[in-house]
Amino acid sequence: GWNCQDWVPSWKDGVPPDGYDGVSGLLNWQYVYTLELAAKLETWLGETELAARNRRLIAELLPRMEESFWDEKRGLYADDKEHQFYSEHVQCVALLSRLLDTERSEPLFANLIAAPDLARTTIYFSHYLFDTLYRHGRTDLFLERLSYWHDLNANGLKTTIEMPEPTRSDCHAWGAHPLYHFLASVLGVRPGGMGFTSVRIAPQLGTLSSASGRVAHPKGFIEVALEQGASTLTARVTLPEGIVGVFAYGGDEVALRPGSQTVSLPA
């Protein structure tokens, strides 16, 4: 198959190093990340045997991946067994998997942000970078990394492109994912559990002073309006009937009920 991951200029046809016929760090991390997500889904569905199988495979693979791809000196995962190539991509998937303890994940995230020579995510894979930034409380960097989208109008484009210039794939749906992150990362509206039966709102305004929007839910719309004051974050939240949730900010959590409510927490 075509193991296209992202249109990184230095990657052939969007395929990461050793992604054709070698042993790819990115592809291996994607595999164990997917196994972990599948295990959570199978557990929720009551398929405990399938979940156990997935986690057994993870337990078998992780030590081999550590041996093959972890670079102790750099504090990063390599894209290849020879440790010649490094990317933002593989660090993001490793962090998103949540299979690393904090002693590994915290310095790994710091090195992801600081390393100057990593292959950078482009339009497609930036989704995973943005999700990684949110999970580590750095949505301010998400706002800084929107240059691909800010440049669209200056380049005469009215739709999101597939890959960086030069390209004439001028309209591609995957480039719209910042819209998701404005709702899920800046406003912080995400499911509180499987099936979206509850909501967890954990906003990160970054460098913004205010933001508002609404998220479609099977029972209606979840509406959020945020205002950042000198010492307080104020949120106006409306939940559909039958939906409860939690508003989380700065280490504090407030229970949310159906209907409209206002929450104020220390900034």
ROSE-48730 format. One record per residue: residue in one letter; x, y, z of N, C-alpha, C in turn; residue number from 1. Coordinates in steps of 0.05 Angstrom, whole numbers, plus 5000, padded with zeros to 4 digits. Layout:
BEGIN
R  r  n.xx  n.yy  n.zz  ca.xx  ca.yy  ca.zz  c.xx  c.yy  c.zz    k
R  A     X     Y     Z      X      Y      Z     X     Y     Z  NUM
...
***
This chain:
BEGIN
R  r  n.xx  n.yy  n.zz  ca.xx  ca.yy  ca.zz  c.xx  c.yy  c.zz    k
R  G  5016  4976  5000   5000   5000   5000  5017  5025  5000    1
R  W  5004  5048  4999   5017   5074   4998  5016  5085  5026    2
R  N  5038  5084  5040   5039   5093   5068  5043  5124  5070    3
R  C  5026  5138  5056   5027   5167   5056  5019  5178  5084    4
R  Q  5036  5194  5095   5030   5205   5122  5027  5235  5122    5
R  D  5042  5249  5106   5042   5278   5106  5060  5288  5083    6
R  W  5053  5311  5071   5069   5321   5048  5093  5337  5058    7
R  V  5110  5324  5073   5135   5336   5081  5153  5337  5057    8
R  P  5165  5361  5051   5181   5364   5026  5203  5343  5024    9
R  S  5216  5335  5046   5238   5317   5045  5230  5287  5044   10
R  W  5204  5282  5045   5194   5254   5044  5185  5248  5016   11
R  K  5191  5224  5006   5183   5216   4979  5154  5208  4979   12
R  D  5138  5223  4963   5109   5217   4959  5094  5217  4986   13
R  G  5103  5233  5005   5089   5234   5031  5095  5211  5050   14
R  V  5113  5194  5042   5119   5170   5059  5143  5175  5076   15
R  P  5142  5170  5102   5164   5176   5121  5188  5158  5115   16
R  P  5211  5164  5127   5235   5147   5123  5229  5118  5130   17
R  D  5239  5100  5113   5235   5071   5116  5205  5063  5115   18
R  G  5188  5080  5104   5160   5074   5103  5152  5057  5080   19
R  Y  5170  5053  5061   5164   5036   5038  5171  5006  5044   20
R  D  5196  5001  5050   5204   4973   5054  5222  4969  5078   21
R  G  5223  4989  5096   5240   4987   5119  5223  4984  5145   22
R  V  5234  4994  5167   5221   4993   5193  5217  5022  5202   23
R  S  5193  5032  5200   5187   5060   5205  5179  5065  5234   24
R  G  5192  5084  5247   5183   5092   5274  5155  5103  5274   25
R  L  5148  5120  5255   5122   5132   5254  5100  5110  5250   26
R  L  5104  5092  5231   5084   5072   5226  5081  5053  5250   27
R  N  5102  5047  5264   5100   5030   5287  5085  5044  5310   28
R  W  5091  5070  5314   5077   5084   5335  5047  5088  5328   29
R  Q  5041  5091  5302   5013   5093   5294  4999  5067  5300   30
R  Y  5012  5045  5296   5000   5019   5301  4993  5015  5330   31
R  V  5012  5020  5348   5006   5016   5377  4986  5036  5387   32
R  Y  4987  5061  5376   4967   5081   5384  4939  5071  5376   33
R  T  4936  5060  5352   4911   5050   5342  4902  5026  5359   34
R  L  4920  5009  5366   4914   4986   5383  4903  4995  5410   35
R  E  4914  5017  5421   4905   5027   5447  4877  5039  5444   36
R  L  4872  5054  5423   4845   5065   5418  4825  5043  5414   37
R  A  4832  5023  5399   4814   5000   5394  4808  4985  5420   38
R  A  4829  4982  5437   4825   4969   5463  4805  4984  5480   39
R  K  4806  5010  5481   4787   5026   5496  4759  5023  5485   40
R  L  4756  5023  5459   4730   5019   5446  4719  4991  5452   41
R  E  4736  4971  5449   4726   4943   5454  4718  4940  5484   42
R  T  4733  4953  5502   4725   4951   5530  4698  4963  5535   43
R  W  4693  4987  5523   4667   5000   5525  4645  4983  5514   44
R  L  4650  4968  5493   4630   4951   5480  4627  4924  5494   45
R  G  4643  4919  5515   4641   4893   5528  4658  4871  5516   46
R  E  4674  4877  5496   4690   4857   5483  4717  4855  5497   47
R  T  4717  4845  5521   4742   4846   5537  4764  4828  5525   48
R  E  4756  4806  5512   4777   4789   5500  4792  4803  5478   49
R  L  4777  4818  5461   4790   4833   5440  4808  4856  5451   50
R  A  4798  4869  5472   4814   4890   5485  4840  4878  5496   51
R  A  4838  4854  5509   4861   4842   5520  4881  4834  5498   52
R  R  4871  4825  5475   4889   4818   5453  4904  4843  5444   53
R  N  4890  4865  5441   4903   4890   5432  4925  4899  5451   54
R  R  4919  4897  5477   4938   4906   5497  4962  4886  5499   55
R  R  4957  4861  5493   4979   4842   5492  4998  4849  5470   56
R  L  4987  4856  5447   5004   4864   5424  5020  4889  5431   57
R  I  5007  4908  5445   5022   4932   5453  5045  4925  5471   58
R  A  5040  4908  5491   5061   4900   5510  5084  4886  5496   59
R  E  5078  4872  5474   5100   4858   5459  5116  4878  5442   60
R  L  5102  4898  5431   5115   4916   5413  5131  4939  5426   61
R  L  5120  4950  5448   5133   4973   5459  5162  4970  5466   62
R  P  5170  4948  5479   5199   4945   5485  5216  4944  5460   63
R  R  5207  4932  5439   5222   4931   5414  5224  4958  5401   64
R  M  5202  4974  5403   5202   5001   5392  5221  5019  5407   65
R  E  5221  5016  5434   5240   5031   5450  5269  5025  5442   66
R  E  5275  5000  5438   5302   4992   5431  5310  5002  5403   67
R  S  5290  5003  5385   5296   5010   5357  5296  5040  5352   68
R  F  5279  5055  5365   5274   5083   5357  5282  5104  5378   69
R  W  5283  5096  5404   5288   5117   5424  5318  5125  5424   70
R  D  5322  5151  5423   5349   5163   5424  5352  5176  5451   71
R  E  5366  5163  5469   5369   5173   5496  5384  5200  5497   72
R  K  5403  5203  5479   5419   5228   5479  5402  5252  5471   73
R  R  5385  5249  5451   5368   5271   5442  5341  5273  5456   74
R  G  5333  5251  5470   5308   5251   5483  5285  5252  5463   75
R  L  5288  5238  5440   5269   5238   5419  5267  5210  5407   76
R  Y  5244  5205  5394   5242   5180   5378  5251  5186  5349   77
R  A  5267  5168  5338   5276   5170   5310  5255  5158  5292   78
R  D  5256  5166  5267   5239   5155   5246  5250  5129  5235   79
R  D  5275  5123  5240   5288   5099   5229  5306  5087  5250   80
R  K  5312  5061  5245   5329   5046   5264  5357  5057  5266   81
R  E  5367  5070  5245   5394   5081   5245  5396  5108  5258   82
R  H  5373  5119  5266   5372   5145   5280  5384  5168  5263   83
R  Q  5377  5168  5237   5386   5189   5219  5364  5210  5215   84
R  F  5339  5203  5219   5317   5220   5213  5299  5223  5237   85
R  Y  5289  5248  5242   5272   5254   5264  5250  5273  5254   86
R  S  5226  5270  5265   5204   5287   5256  5186  5294  5280   87
R  E  5171  5316  5276   5150   5322   5295  5129  5300  5296   88
R  H  5125  5287  5273   5103   5268   5270  5105  5245  5291   89
R  V  5128  5232  5292   5131   5209   5309  5129  5217  5338   90
R  Q  5140  5240  5346   5138   5249   5374  5108  5253  5381   91
R  C  5093  5265  5363   5065   5271   5368  5049  5245  5373   92
R  V  5053  5225  5355   5037   5201   5358  5045  5186  5384   93
R  A  5071  5186  5390   5080   5173   5415  5066  5187  5439   94
R  L  5065  5213  5439   5053   5228   5461  5023  5224  5462   95
R  L  5010  5224  5439   4981   5221   5438  4972  5193  5447   96
R  S  4990  5173  5444   4983   5146   5451  4977  5143  5481   97
R  R  4989  5161  5497   4987   5160   5527  4998  5133  5538   98
R  L  5017  5122  5523   5029   5097   5532  5056  5102  5546   99
R  L  5063  5128  5549   5088   5136   5561  5083  5147  5589  100
R  D  5100  5142  5608   5097   5154   5634  5106  5183  5634  101
R  T  5100  5198  5655   5106   5227   5655  5137  5232  5654  102
R  E  5152  5213  5665   5181   5217   5664  5192  5217  5636  103
R  R  5177  5203  5618   5185   5203   5590  5170  5225  5574  104
R  S  5144  5227  5579   5128   5244   5562  5134  5274  5565  105
R  E  5139  5283  5590   5144   5312   5594  5169  5322  5581  106
R  P  5192  5309  5584   5216   5318   5569  5213  5313  5539  107
R  L  5199  5292  5531   5195   5288   5503  5179  5311  5490  108
R  F  5159  5320  5504   5144   5343   5493  5161  5368  5492  109
R  A  5177  5372  5513   5195   5395   5513  5215  5394  5489  110
R  N  5225  5370  5483   5244   5367   5461  5230  5370  5434  111
R  L  5205  5361  5433   5189   5365   5408  5187  5395  5402  112
R  I  5182  5411  5422   5179   5440   5418  5206  5453  5412  113
R  A  5227  5443  5424   5253   5458   5423  5271  5449  5400  114
R  A  5269  5424  5391   5288   5414   5371  5285  5429  5344  115
R  P  5307  5440  5334   5305   5457   5309  5305  5441  5283  116
R  D  5313  5415  5285   5318   5401   5260  5298  5379  5254  117
R  L  5275  5379  5267   5255   5359   5262  5240  5365  5235  118
R  A  5233  5344  5221   5215   5347   5198  5189  5358  5209  119
R  R  5179  5380  5198   5156   5394   5208  5130  5383  5196  120
R  T  5109  5382  5212   5083   5375   5201  5074  5395  5181  121
R  T  5061  5386  5160   5048   5405   5142  5018  5404  5146  122
R  I  5002  5409  5126   4974   5415   5130  4959  5391  5143  123
R  Y  4962  5367  5132   4947   5345   5142  4955  5338  5171  124
R  F  4981  5332  5175   4989   5321   5200  4990  5341  5223  125
R  S  4987  5367  5215   4986   5387   5236  4962  5382  5255  126
R  H  4942  5368  5246   4920   5361   5264  4931  5347  5289  127
R  Y  4949  5328  5286   4959   5313   5308  4978  5330  5325  128
R  L  4993  5347  5312   5009   5366   5327  4992  5384  5344  129
R  F  4970  5395  5333   4953   5413   5348  4940  5398  5371  130
R  D  4933  5373  5367   4921   5358   5389  4942  5353  5411  131
R  T  4967  5348  5403   4988   5345   5423  4993  5370  5438  132
R  L  4993  5393  5425   4996   5419   5438  4974  5423  5459  133
R  Y  4949  5417  5451   4927   5420   5470  4930  5403  5494  134
R  R  4937  5378  5490   4939   5359   5513  4962  5367  5532  135
R  H  4980  5383  5522   5002   5392   5540  4999  5422  5547  136
R  G  4976  5433  5543   4970   5460   5552  4983  5483  5536  137
R  R  4990  5478  5511   5004   5498   5495  4989  5505  5470  138
R  T  4963  5512  5473   4947   5521   5450  4958  5547  5439  139
R  D  4973  5562  5455   4986   5586   5444  5003  5580  5419  140
R  L  5016  5556  5420   5033   5548   5397  5015  5539  5373  141
R  F  4992  5529  5379   4973   5523   5357  4967  5548  5342  142
R  L  4961  5570  5356   4955   5595   5342  4979  5605  5326  143
R  E  5003  5600  5336   5027   5608   5321  5032  5592  5296  144
R  R  5022  5567  5296   5028   5549   5273  5007  5550  5252  145
R  L  4991  5571  5250   4970   5572   5230  4978  5587  5205  146
R  S  5004  5590  5200   5013   5605   5177  5003  5593  5150  147
R  Y  5002  5567  5148   4992   5555   5123  4964  5566  5116  148
R  W  4948  5569  5137   4920   5578   5132  4919  5609  5129  149
R  H  4935  5623  5144   4935   5652   5142  4945  5661  5114  150
R  D  4961  5645  5101   4972   5652   5075  4954  5645  5052  151
R  L  4932  5631  5057   4915   5623   5035  4904  5646  5019  152
R  N  4893  5666  5033   4882   5689   5019  4902  5704  5003  153
R  A  4926  5708  5015   4948   5722   5001  4956  5708  4976  154
R  N  4953  5681  4975   4960   5666   4951  4936  5663  4932  155
R  G  4915  5678  4936   4892   5677   4918  4874  5653  4921  156
R  L  4875  5640  4944   4859   5616   4949  4835  5622  4967  157
R  K  4813  5608  4961   4789   5611   4977  4782  5585  4991  158
R  T  4797  5564  4986   4793   5538   4998  4819  5528  5010  159
R  T  4818  5507  5027   4842   5497   5039  4856  5477  5020  160
R  I  4882  5480  5018   4897   5464   4999  4906  5438  5012  161
R  E  4914  5419  4995   4922   5393   5005  4950  5393  5017  162
R  M  4968  5408  5005   4996   5407   5013  5009  5435  5008  163
R  P  5032  5440  5019   5045   5466   5015  5052  5470  4985  164
R  E  5054  5496  4978   5062   5502   4951  5090  5491  4945  165
R  P  5095  5484  4919   5078   5486   4896  5058  5463  4894  166
R  T  5033  5469  4890   5012   5449   4887  4988  5461  4873  167
R  R  4974  5444  4859   4949   5453   4848  4926  5436  4858  168
R  S  4930  5423  4880   4908   5410   4894  4896  5430  4913  169
R  D  4880  5448  4902   4872   5473   4915  4848  5471  4934  170
R  C  4835  5448  4935   4812   5445   4952  4812  5417  4964  171
R  H  4819  5415  4989   4821   5389   5002  4810  5391  5030  172
R  A  4792  5372  5037   4777   5374   5062  4794  5372  5086  173
R  W  4816  5357  5085   4831   5353   5110  4844  5379  5120  174
R  G  4846  5399  5102   4858   5425   5111  4839  5441  5129  175
R  A  4815  5431  5133   4795   5447   5149  4797  5440  5179  176
R  H  4816  5423  5187   4817   5415   5215  4821  5437  5236  177
R  P  4833  5460  5229   4834   5481   5249  4806  5489  5260  178
R  L  4785  5486  5243   4758   5491   5253  4751  5473  5277  179
R  Y  4760  5448  5275   4756   5430   5297  4771  5440  5322  180
R  H  4795  5448  5318   4812   5456   5341  4803  5482  5354  181
R  F  4791  5500  5338   4779   5524   5350  4757  5516  5370  182
R  L  4742  5495  5364   4721   5486   5382  4731  5468  5404  183
R  A  4748  5448  5396   4756   5427   5414  4780  5434  5431  184
R  S  4797  5453  5421   4821   5460   5436  4821  5488  5448  185
R  V  4813  5508  5432   4811   5535   5443  4787  5537  5462  186
R  L  4763  5531  5452   4740   5529   5471  4742  5505  5489  187
R  G  4755  5484  5480   4760   5461   5497  4736  5442  5500  188
R  V  4718  5442  5481   4694   5425   5483  4700  5398  5471  189
R  R  4700  5378  5489   4705   5350   5481  4687  5331  5496  190
R  P  4682  5307  5485   4665   5288   5499  4676  5282  5527  191
R  G  4658  5279  5546   4666   5271   5573  4670  5241  5575  192
R  G  4663  5226  5555   4666   5197   5555  4655  5186  5529  193
R  M  4656  5159  5527   4647   5146   5503  4617  5153  5498  194
R  G  4611  5158  5472   4584   5164   5465  4575  5193  5469  195
R  F  4593  5210  5479   4587   5238   5484  4562  5241  5501  196
R  T  4559  5223  5521   4536   5226   5539  4540  5248  5560  197
R  S  4565  5258  5562   4571   5281   5578  4592  5297  5564  198
R  V  4598  5321  5574   4617   5339   5560  4638  5348  5581  199
R  R  4662  5351  5572   4683   5363   5587  4693  5388  5572  200
R  I  4691  5411  5585   4699   5436   5572  4724  5446  5587  201
R  A  4747  5445  5574   4772   5453   5586  4786  5472  5566  202
R  P  4779  5498  5567   4789   5516   5547  4818  5524  5550  203
R  Q  4830  5531  5528   4857   5543   5528  4857  5566  5508  204
R  L  4855  5590  5518   4853   5613   5500  4880  5621  5488  205
R  G  4902  5611  5500   4928   5619   5489  4932  5649  5491  206
R  T  4937  5662  5468   4941   5691   5468  4916  5706  5463  207
R  L  4893  5693  5461   4868   5706   5456  4856  5717  5482  208
R  S  4840  5738  5480   4827   5748   5504  4798  5740  5505  209
R  S  4787  5730  5483   4759   5721   5483  4755  5701  5460  210
R  A  4735  5684  5462   4728   5666   5441  4700  5655  5447  211
R  S  4685  5649  5425   4658   5638   5429  4652  5620  5405  212
R  G  4633  5601  5410   4625   5584   5388  4605  5563  5399  213
R  R  4595  5546  5381   4577   5525   5390  4584  5499  5375  214
R  V  4580  5477  5389   4587   5451   5379  4561  5434  5376  215
R  A  4558  5422  5353   4535   5405   5348  4536  5380  5365  216
R  H  4513  5373  5377   4511   5348   5393  4484  5335  5385  217
R  P  4482  5309  5387   4457   5296   5380  4432  5307  5394  218
R  K  4436  5319  5417   4413   5330   5432  4410  5360  5429  219
R  G  4427  5372  5413   4425   5401   5409  4453  5413  5406  220
R  F  4456  5438  5414   4481   5452   5411  4493  5457  5439  221
R  I  4519  5454  5441   4534   5462   5464  4546  5489  5458  222
R  E  4539  5510  5473   4548   5537   5467  4567  5547  5489  223
R  V  4589  5559  5481   4609   5569   5499  4618  5597  5491  224
R  A  4619  5616  5510   4631   5642   5505  4650  5648  5528  225
R  L  4675  5654  5521   4696   5659   5540  4706  5687  5540  226
R  E  4712  5698  5564   4724   5724   5566  4746  5723  5587  227
R  Q  4770  5730  5578   4793   5730   5596  4797  5757  5608  228
R  G  4794  5759  5634   4799   5784   5648  4827  5785  5660  229
R  A  4833  5805  5675   4860   5808   5687  4866  5785  5706  230
R  S  4845  5776  5721   4850   5755   5741  4829  5733  5740  231
R  T  4810  5735  5721   4788   5715   5721  4781  5708  5692  232
R  L  4776  5682  5688   4764   5673   5663  4734  5669  5668  233
R  T  4717  5682  5652   4688   5680   5654  4678  5665  5630  234
R  A  4661  5645  5635   4650   5628   5613  4620  5628  5616  235
R  R  4607  5633  5594   4578   5628   5592  4573  5603  5576  236
R  V  4560  5584  5588   4558   5557   5577  4528  5549  5576  237
R  T  4520  5538  5553   4493   5527   5550  4495  5498  5541  238
R  L  4483  5480  5556   4482   5452   5548  4454  5443  5541  239
R  P  4451  5424  5522   4425   5414   5515  4412  5399  5539  240
R  E  4386  5396  5537   4372   5380   5558  4383  5352  5558  241
R  G  4387  5341  5581   4396   5313   5584  4426  5310  5584  242
R  I  4441  5332  5581   4470   5331   5580  4482  5346  5604  243
R  V  4499  5333  5618   4514   5346   5640  4544  5346  5633  244
R  G  4559  5359  5649   4588   5360   5643  4604  5373  5665  245
R  V  4629  5379  5657   4648   5391   5675  4662  5414  5660  246
R  F  4666  5436  5674   4683   5458   5663  4709  5458  5679  247
R  A  4731  5455  5665   4757   5452   5678  4776  5475  5669  248
R  Y  4788  5488  5689   4807   5509   5682  4825  5515  5705  249
R  G  4851  5517  5700   4870   5525   5721  4871  5506  5745  250
R  G  4865  5481  5741   4865   5462   5763  4839  5460  5778  251
R  D  4819  5477  5771   4793   5476   5783  4773  5463  5765  252
R  E  4752  5451  5776   4730   5439   5761  4704  5447  5772  253
R  V  4685  5454  5755   4658   5461   5763  4638  5444  5747  254
R  A  4618  5433  5762   4598   5416   5749  4580  5433  5731  255
R  L  4572  5423  5708   4554   5436   5690  4528  5421  5688  256
R  R  4506  5436  5686   4479   5424   5684  4467  5431  5657  257
R  P  4445  5419  5649   4432   5427   5625  4422  5456  5628  258
R  G  4421  5470  5605   4413   5498   5605  4436  5517  5606  259
R  S  4430  5543  5612   4451   5564   5611  4462  5569  5639  260
R  Q  4487  5575  5641   4500   5580   5666  4526  5597  5661  261
R  T  4535  5610  5682   4560   5626   5680  4580  5615  5700  262
R  V  4604  5611  5691   4626   5601   5708  4648  5622  5709  263
R  S  4658  5628  5732   4682   5646   5735  4703  5632  5752  264
R  L  4727  5630  5741   4749   5617   5755  4774  5635  5754  265
R  P  4791  5632  5773   4816   5648   5773  4833  5642  5748  266
R  A  4844  5663  5736   4860   5660   5712  4887  5649  5719  267
***
